[in-house]
Each structure stands twice: as C-alpha cells, then as structure tokens.
Amino acid sequence: MSHALPHLTYFEAAVVGLIQGVSELFPLSSLGHNVLLPALVGGTWAQALNVAAPQSPYLAFIVGLHVATALALIIYFWRDWLRIIGGFFTSIAHRRARTPDEKLAWMIIFATIPVGLAGLLFEHQFRVIFGKAIYAGVFLFVNGLILLAGEKFRPRRSVRADHEQADHYELALEDDPDREREMAGVGARRTGTARHASGQRAVRQRQVADGIEADRRMVREGYVQGTLIGSAQILALLAGISRDGVVMVGGMFRGLSRQDAARFSFLLSAPVILAAGALKIPDLIAKGHGIYGPILLGSVLSGIGAYLSVRFLVRYFRTRTLTPFAIYCLVVGLGSVAYLHFIRGVPL
C-alpha cells in the first residue's frame, strides 16, 4: 500500500469524517468505529484504511480529523474557554489558584497529564497490538458493559445531584415558560424577530450561567478527584473504548450528576484531541500527497458532525441516560466479532 493512500476516495473520506465527528463525542468510540468499518466493508476499504498497519497513513488521516473535532468543541464552548484560559493566566500572575475559573484551568491540566503521558509512551504499542478490527469489536462490547455499569451502580450522591439539577431547571422554566421552546430553537417566533433575538440572547446568557454553576460544582471535587476522573481517558487508547464514555462513568462514580460529568468530559476532550491531532499534522503532511482534497472534506464534515453532536448531547444528558448507547455498543460489538470470526474467519 502506498503511504500516500491513493485509494482514499472522497466518499471514504466523507464517511470516515462524519463517523469521527459524531462518534468522538457520543460515548461510542470513534477509533473503534474507524477500525471496524473498513474490516466490515472489506475490499479496498480494508486494504487502504488499516489503522493497525505499522506507520499507517490512515492513522495520520484519522488523527488529523481530530483537529477539526477539537476546533468544533472549542467553538461551541468558546465562552467557557475564554474564562478558563483567562483563569490560567491570572493564576500564574497571582501564583495561586483562587477563583473557580483558575482552579478549573489547573484541574483540566492535571486531569490531562496521565492520558498525555500514556499516549506518548504506549500509543504505538496499543495501536499495533489492539488496533485490529476483531479486538475493536471486543472492546466496543466492553465499552457497552462499562456504560451499563455506570448507570446501574451510580452512587446515591450522583443520583441526588441529578435530581437537584432537575429541580433547579424546573424552577428556571417556571420563571421563563418560553425557555424550553427557545432552547430548542423554536421559541418566540409568534411575537416577531425582535422578540426572537431577545429570547436567543436570554438563552445564551442562561447557558453561560449554567456553565459557570457547573464549573463551580466541579472544582469543589478537588484536583485529586479531577485527575482520577481524567485518568480514565487512558482506557480510550484501546480502540472500542470511548473517551467521553469512561470519563462520564468515572465522574458519575465520583458523585457528579450525569450532565456535569458530560460537560467535564467535553472540556477534557478538547485539549487531548487537539494535542493528538497536532502531533500527527507533520505525519499527515508528509503522507498526504494526492489526497488533500479528501482530507479537507473529511475534516470539514468531522467538525460539523462534532459541533452538532455536542449541541445535542449537552441537552440530552440533562434528563436521559447512557443506556441506549450501552445497548448499541453491546449489539454492534458482539455482532462485529461474530461476523468477523465466523463469517470472515478472523481468529480471536
């Protein structure tokens, strides 16, 4: 196979880009899907899109898509990142972290260090040894079990946090009955453009306020708890294990509400994904000759998919569970292993 990936078509790049953008933020493992898809489709897909091959240019392409995914996360949470980055610099100036923004900045840094070190030291070994499609199916099944366990064995503190936030949200709706319609993007049309614009500003202000409140709850957990939750991302080096899924489960086990755990996982994802993508950009440039068009298309679709996904999931986890994603992972993981082993003859 040519290192320039001559068989990467626009269609293949578009499919992989969309899968990356959506499954990276859903608790479904983007790497697991991008390993499984070529093997399940077969043919030129299996030949050209092999992430487990030594010095695989497909890996450079996939990780390159991470840059677009990370940028979409930063764009969605840009107000939060302005606060967090500002908090980092003010903490440097004051030589200590005093405010919630300053503490959250350092909490994200500490929570990112373990997976950063593990990725630098063991990414190649994990990819070559466990990056095969049948292993991705096994770990996708395991990911489903992790998500189910996260819901089944949640501590009372986490359940109580869910109820408290639901009560707070209901009170906010009583104060502003149009809020839910406006959050869905359909509110205030009956009273004209000015009212709609005013409603949208109110929604954004409410979202900012909700984010600040969530960050204050998070920093009360402390640096050690934050680092333990962030360390769960190491499991995502295994294709099939979802970074956001394991961080959410880890956060819930430490007592966070489902919504706060999801928010923390999204904030942690941006620097990790961006760093992983940035490290592979030279590799992508060196091996991407002749396929820059498909790479650009895949990246754009990955960014759009990620933005729409996080916008959906922020609302979804306010009231709903990880169970549907767990069932999906169990069915697709087990089905993929059965198909590859019994029909394709791939050994376990």
C-alpha positions as MATLAB code, in Angstrom:
seq = 'MSHALPHLTYFEAAVVGLIQGVSELFPLSSLGHNVLLPALVGGTWAQALNVAAPQSPYLAFIVGLHVATALALIIYFWRDWLRIIGGFFTSIAHRRARTPDEKLAWMIIFATIPVGLAGLLFEHQFRVIFGKAIYAGVFLFVNGLILLAGEKFRPRRSVRADHEQADHYELALEDDPDREREMAGVGARRTGTARHASGQRAVRQRQVADGIEADRRMVREGYVQGTLIGSAQILALLAGISRDGVVMVGGMFRGLSRQDAARFSFLLSAPVILAAGALKIPDLIAKGHGIYGPILLGSVLSGIGAYLSVRFLVRYFRTRTLTPFAIYCLVVGLGSVAYLHFIRGVPL';
ca = [
       0.000    0.000    0.000;
       1.271    3.431   -0.892;
       1.913    5.727    2.029;
       0.072    8.438    0.094;
      -3.177    6.482    0.458;
      -4.103    6.587   -3.251;
      -7.305    4.642   -2.604;
      -8.770    7.179   -0.190;
     -11.724    8.497   -2.176;
     -13.900   11.485   -1.395;
     -16.693    9.131   -0.400;
     -14.475    7.192    2.004;
     -13.110   10.415    3.488;
     -16.627   11.807    3.923;
     -17.878    8.666    5.681;
     -14.848    8.443    7.978;
     -15.042   12.180    8.733;
     -18.700   12.017    9.731;
     -18.128    8.927   11.863;
     -15.182   10.616   13.581;
     -17.099   13.802   14.337;
     -20.190   12.071   15.694;
     -18.755    9.048   17.491;
     -15.908   11.014   19.123;
     -18.362   12.851   21.382;
     -21.067   10.218   21.650;
     -19.898    7.535   24.118;
     -19.301    5.124   21.234;
     -15.528    5.282   20.443;
     -14.625    6.966   17.178;
     -11.404    4.960   16.834;
     -13.289    1.717   17.374;
     -15.727    2.582   14.594;
     -12.973    3.709   12.241;
     -11.141    0.421   12.820;
     -14.265   -1.717   12.421;
     -15.768   -0.029    9.370;
     -13.030   -0.909    6.815;
     -12.900   -4.510    8.062;
     -16.666   -4.932    7.853;
     -16.895   -3.347    4.389;
     -13.857   -5.235    3.090;
     -12.299   -4.800   -0.330;
     -10.261   -1.665   -0.933;
     -11.524   -0.224    2.358;
      -9.806   -2.984    4.310;
      -6.614   -2.586    2.287;
      -6.274    1.196    2.337;
      -7.818    2.033    5.722;
      -5.833   -0.146    8.111;
      -5.060    1.650   11.360;
      -3.077   -1.274   12.792;
      -0.510   -1.331    9.983;
       2.960   -0.091   11.021;
       3.408    3.595   10.145;
      -0.183    3.629    8.931;
      -1.012    6.808    6.971;
      -4.679    6.103    7.705;
      -3.936    6.769   11.365;
      -2.456   10.131   10.425;
      -5.621   10.923    8.485;
      -7.892    9.915   11.389;
      -5.905   11.814   13.975;
      -5.800   14.759   11.585;
      -9.604   14.762   11.736;
      -9.259   15.213   15.488;
      -8.085   18.768   14.902;
     -11.428   19.618   13.288;
     -13.283   17.840   16.096;
     -11.345   19.753   18.755;
     -11.943   23.066   16.984;
     -15.679   22.341   16.941;
     -15.592   21.745   20.709;
     -13.661   24.955   21.279;
     -16.118   26.903   19.112;
     -19.125   25.513   20.999;
     -17.596   26.205   24.431;
     -15.713   29.363   23.394;
     -17.116   31.489   26.226;
     -16.121   28.840   28.741;
     -12.643   28.511   27.249;
     -12.142   32.279   27.432;
     -12.918   32.087   31.154;
     -10.738   29.032   31.699;
      -7.736   30.353   29.761;
      -8.111   33.714   31.488;
      -8.190   31.884   34.811;
      -4.964   30.067   33.935;
      -3.087   33.293   33.244;
      -4.449   35.107   36.302;
      -3.439   32.138   38.454;
       0.086   32.426   37.041;
       0.109   36.143   37.858;
      -1.190   35.533   41.392;
       0.964   32.400   41.846;
      -2.028   30.519   43.174;
      -5.480   29.418   42.031;
      -8.201   31.252   43.921;
     -11.286   31.578   41.726;
     -13.340   28.687   40.242;
     -12.042   29.540   36.750;
      -8.433   29.415   37.934;
      -8.997   26.130   39.748;
     -10.807   24.579   36.788;
      -7.932   25.515   34.461;
      -5.466   23.621   36.630;
      -7.901   20.767   37.179;
      -8.108   20.260   33.404;
      -4.306   20.374   33.138;
      -3.804   17.811   35.918;
      -6.575   15.580   34.526;
      -4.958   15.630   31.073;
      -1.395   14.756   32.136;
      -1.948   10.987   32.723;
      -3.503   10.287   29.311;
      -0.951   12.560   27.619;
       1.948   10.601   29.075;
       0.295    7.247   28.353;
      -0.390    8.291   24.760;
       3.194    9.376   24.164;
       4.636    6.209   25.697;
       2.234    3.486   24.616;
       0.072    4.703   21.712;
       2.048    2.776   19.085;
       2.004   -0.473   21.089;
      -1.720   -0.165   21.826;
      -2.488    0.548   18.168;
      -0.415   -2.269   16.670;
      -1.384   -4.907   19.254;
      -5.022   -3.996   19.901;
      -5.892   -1.919   16.814;
      -7.194   -4.946   14.885;
     -10.864   -4.972   13.945;
     -11.883   -8.009   15.974;
     -10.311   -6.509   19.099;
     -12.173   -3.265   18.401;
     -15.408   -5.270   18.393;
     -14.491   -6.889   21.712;
     -13.620   -3.561   23.336;
     -16.762   -1.939   21.917;
     -18.725   -4.663   23.716;
     -16.705   -3.961   26.882;
     -17.490   -0.256   26.436;
     -21.181   -1.147   26.490;
     -20.689   -3.037   29.758;
     -18.884   -0.030   31.253;
     -21.750    2.294   30.292;
     -24.336   -0.120   31.705;
     -22.360   -0.436   34.951;
     -22.122    3.341   35.134;
     -25.901    3.623   35.144;
     -26.621    0.515   37.235;
     -24.191    1.212   40.074;
     -24.302    5.001   40.302;
     -23.783    6.195   43.874;
     -26.652    7.960   45.616;
     -24.725   11.203   45.577;
     -24.729   11.224   41.771;
     -28.447   10.403   41.566;
     -29.182   13.123   44.114;
     -27.162   15.616   42.073;
     -29.308   14.761   39.039;
     -32.488   15.426   40.993;
     -31.201   18.708   42.393;
     -30.252   19.982   38.929;
     -33.604   18.842   37.506;
     -35.423   20.761   40.243;
     -33.293   23.829   39.542;
     -34.089   23.572   35.840;
     -37.830   23.248   36.515;
     -37.717   26.384   38.650;
     -35.990   28.224   35.823;
     -38.738   27.122   33.436;
     -41.396   28.419   35.822;
     -39.679   31.814   35.820;
     -39.427   31.770   31.995;
     -42.041   29.478   30.344;
     -40.633   30.186   26.861;
     -37.167   28.976   27.785;
     -37.586   25.355   26.706;
     -39.006   26.396   23.335;
     -36.182   28.858   22.872;
     -33.592   26.246   23.854;
     -34.988   24.069   21.067;
     -34.710   26.975   18.636;
     -38.445   27.389   18.049;
     -39.430   29.931   20.658;
     -40.754   33.466   20.342;
     -41.441   33.374   16.602;
     -45.029   34.357   17.154;
     -44.019   37.773   18.527;
     -41.605   38.807   15.810;
     -37.916   38.963   15.051;
     -37.020   41.320   17.896;
     -38.557   39.049   20.500;
     -36.853   36.045   18.943;
     -33.436   37.760   19.031;
     -34.032   38.806   22.624;
     -35.026   35.257   23.513;
     -31.912   33.828   21.913;
     -29.724   36.243   23.887;
     -31.510   35.153   27.046;
     -30.886   31.510   26.155;
     -27.162   32.144   25.618;
     -26.951   34.053   28.890;
     -28.692   31.204   30.679;
     -26.337   28.672   29.112;
     -23.331   30.702   30.228;
     -24.742   30.924   33.754;
     -25.445   27.178   33.809;
     -21.868   26.511   32.682;
     -20.434   28.688   35.442;
     -22.560   26.902   38.035;
     -21.452   23.503   36.702;
     -17.789   24.545   36.858;
     -18.178   25.659   40.464;
     -19.641   22.280   41.352;
     -16.769   20.563   39.541;
     -13.941   22.437   41.266;
     -15.417   21.547   44.658;
     -14.395   17.950   43.879;
     -10.716   18.963   44.078;
      -7.653   18.290   41.963;
      -7.197   14.664   43.045;
     -10.736   13.686   42.104;
     -10.473   15.558   38.809;
      -7.205   13.811   37.977;
      -8.677   10.397   38.791;
     -11.647   11.084   36.534;
      -9.383   12.324   33.737;
      -7.129    9.275   34.064;
      -9.996    7.135   32.791;
      -9.175    8.525   29.335;
      -6.187    6.149   29.207;
      -8.625    3.308   28.517;
      -9.605    5.070   25.270;
      -6.189    4.174   23.826;
      -7.891    0.823   23.219;
      -9.919    1.049   20.007;
     -13.522    0.464   21.052;
     -13.394    2.208   24.431;
     -14.971    5.663   24.395;
     -13.056    8.551   25.959;
     -16.192   10.502   26.798;
     -17.998    7.390   27.971;
     -15.387    6.313   30.513;
     -14.894    9.886   31.755;
     -18.644   10.245   32.249;
     -18.835    6.968   34.146;
     -15.809    7.961   36.222;
     -17.382   11.316   37.017;
     -20.689    9.726   37.980;
     -18.903    7.259   40.274;
     -17.231   10.235   41.968;
     -20.669   11.744   42.613;
     -21.163   14.115   39.683;
     -24.530   14.430   38.014;
     -24.789   12.914   34.566;
     -24.914   16.370   32.963;
     -21.887   17.698   34.892;
     -19.922   14.542   34.094;
     -20.708   15.003   30.393;
     -19.661   18.653   30.487;
     -16.360   17.825   32.185;
     -15.686   15.095   29.619;
     -16.285   17.553   26.755;
     -13.971   20.146   28.331;
     -11.278   17.491   28.840;
     -11.674   16.223   25.279;
     -10.707   19.463   23.548;
      -7.050   19.710   24.699;
      -6.457   15.951   24.418;
      -7.922   15.656   20.907;
      -6.225   18.851   19.740;
      -2.833   17.745   21.057;
      -3.171   14.290   19.467;
      -4.099   15.863   16.141;
      -1.341   18.473   16.285;
       1.304   15.796   16.917;
       0.241   13.981   13.745;
       0.000   17.010   11.457;
       3.637   16.655   10.199;
       2.954   12.967    9.531;
      -0.254   13.874    7.716;
       1.532   16.448    5.544;
       4.321   14.003    4.702;
       1.993   11.127    3.797;
      -0.995   13.004    2.433;
       0.253   13.926   -1.038;
      -2.522   13.489   -3.578;
      -5.358   13.175   -1.056;
      -5.505   16.673    0.441;
      -8.933   17.195   -1.121;
     -10.494   14.140    0.608;
      -8.697   15.075    3.840;
     -10.191   18.573    3.719;
     -13.683   17.202    3.037;
     -13.388   14.672    5.848;
     -12.147   17.343    8.247;
     -14.981   19.755    7.455;
     -17.599   17.032    7.920;
     -15.883   15.876   11.112;
     -16.047   19.395   12.542;
     -19.704   19.849   11.574;
     -20.618   16.440   12.992;
     -18.810   17.184   16.258;
     -20.473   20.578   16.677;
     -23.973   19.210   16.091;
     -23.241   16.243   18.355;
     -22.101   18.270   21.351;
     -25.027   20.649   20.895;
     -27.392   17.682   21.035;
     -25.662   15.831   23.875;
     -25.494   18.836   26.220;
     -29.300   18.848   26.199;
     -29.682   15.070   26.033;
     -27.776   14.325   29.239;
     -29.875   16.807   31.181;
     -32.612   14.182   31.552;
     -31.552   10.993   29.750;
     -29.190    8.110   30.352;
     -26.231    6.245   28.869;
     -28.306    3.077   28.468;
     -29.225    3.463   24.747;
     -25.534    3.925   23.900;
     -24.644    0.902   26.025;
     -27.146   -1.273   24.152;
     -25.802   -0.039   20.816;
     -22.217   -0.901   21.812;
     -23.206   -4.363   23.056;
     -25.130   -5.208   19.884;
     -22.640   -3.754   17.377;
     -19.598   -5.044   19.280;
     -20.896   -8.585   19.622;
     -22.295   -8.596   16.077;
     -18.976   -7.393   14.644;
     -16.985  -10.062   16.484;
     -19.402  -12.792   15.369;
     -19.316  -11.628   11.740;
     -15.540  -11.254   11.572;
     -14.835  -14.540   13.352;
     -17.482  -16.898   11.999;
     -18.024  -15.471    8.503;
     -14.726  -13.786    7.650;
     -12.657  -16.336    9.586;
     -10.682  -13.772   11.588;
      -9.101  -15.517   14.605;
      -9.766  -14.215   18.108;
];
